[in-house]
Amino acid sequence: MSTTVNAFAALERGAKITPWSYQQRDVRPHDVRIDVLYCGVCHTDLHHIGPWGRHFPVVPGHELVGRVTEIGPEVTTHARGDLVAVGPIVDSCRTCPPCLAGDETLCLTIATATYGAEDRHGDGVTRGGWADRVVTDERYVYRLPDGLDPASAAPLLCAGSTVFAPLRHWGAGPGTTVGIVGIGGLGHLGLKFARAMGAHVTAFTTSAAKAADARRLGAHDVVLAGDPEQPRNRFDLIIDTVPAVHPMTPLVQALKTDGTLVTVGLPGTLDVAPFAMAVGRKSIAGAGAGGTRDTREMLEFAATHGITADIELIGTADIDRALERLAANDIKYRFVIDLKR
């Protein structure tokens, strides 16, 4: 038997968000049904309401926290009443090398997005967390550690994972120098995580007004774009969170020999002089949110170090205004929807 879900959706490309109901499948043997409490608002949501969207109506939301209300007969990892979270994917092939290593977001066959993707079991299109409930396979549901505020923890499931995974992969820690470019939804968590890992952390920003906040968030130093004394040969790793096209050559020049610039903001093109990479054997890499292994580690690390997002909590009536402000970069630093308001 299906269940009626009350959600908030874009009924067509570029449309305003409106209340909408749909029929949700019954739980499969390894599924859990979750009563959604909070869900983040991500730039990805803007893209899927707009140019990235394929299946409308679309119910956005892939940073959700809620309570388990129902479990399938073969579920072993969660119980009714558990406080849990779901991130950007809800399925993968589970047999390729990345999946077997817990890197399901790198699945070589299919990584099913939490919303706007075709369910490989034939149950239609996936719907996200801007809704009163979701159903998800237990493998992609994470226990929320004790001590994390559920509202401000919600953005950890995408923004937090997206900066934590490359920091871990490229070895941020004591004795390393790490730069975080952009102090926004991703960057502010990057500063927190890199500082907690023990790295010497520098924030790169275009706004002098953000310098004090960058230090509050964990930066030891701040570099302003356009400053004539840009750093050279200083950083082991730079995480670039800026989604717009911007000059990357100064960032490559700031790397040490064999250093790596990782773009997680994923601008449309890379504005960099290849010669700057050749001098010092420097690399540019890309990364996205981590799989189940990185996400579980990230949540435990966040709980240990008291790391959550700086949020503005909104009600469901405020979603459209929040999207407008997000598009204008008018937020410090993440919107989270209280689905009960």
Number of C-alpha atoms within 10 A of each C-alpha: 7 10 12 12 16 16 24 26 24 21 18 16 18 14 13 15 24 16 15 16 13 13 11 19 16 15 19 16 13 16 22 29 23 28 23 25 24 30 33 31 25 22 16 15 20 18 13 21 26 15 10 13 20 15 19 15 21 28 29 29 27 29 27 33 30 27 21 23 16 19 24 18 12 11 17 11 13 20 15 13 13 15 22 21 29 32 30 25 24 24 21 22 16 19 13 16 13 16 21 12 14 17 20 30 22 20 21 15 13 15 20 22 21 27 24 23 19 17 17 15 6 7 10 14 20 24 27 28 32 30 27 18 24 24 24 21 18 22 19 21 24 21 17 23 19 11 10 18 15 21 24 22 28 34 32 28 26 25 29 30 28 26 33 30 21 25 22 16 10 14 15 25 18 13 10 17 20 30 30 30 27 24 26 20 26 30 30 29 28 34 30 26 28 27 21 21 20 15 22 21 29 24 28 25 22 15 12 12 9 17 20 11 14 24 17 13 20 21 26 15 14 20 20 16 16 10 9 7 9 13 14 13 15 16 25 22 27 29 29 26 25 20 15 12 13 13 13 18 16 16 23 29 23 22 28 18 18 16 23 23 25 23 23 22 23 17 15 10 10 15 12 16 14 12 13 19 21 13 12 16 14 20 18 15 11 13 17 20 25 28 24 22 14 21 26 19 16 24 25 18 17 22 18 14 13 13 22 22 24 21 20 16 16 18 14 20 15 13 20 14 13 22 20 12 13 20 12 9 13 13 16 16 20 26 27 29 28 17 22 11 11
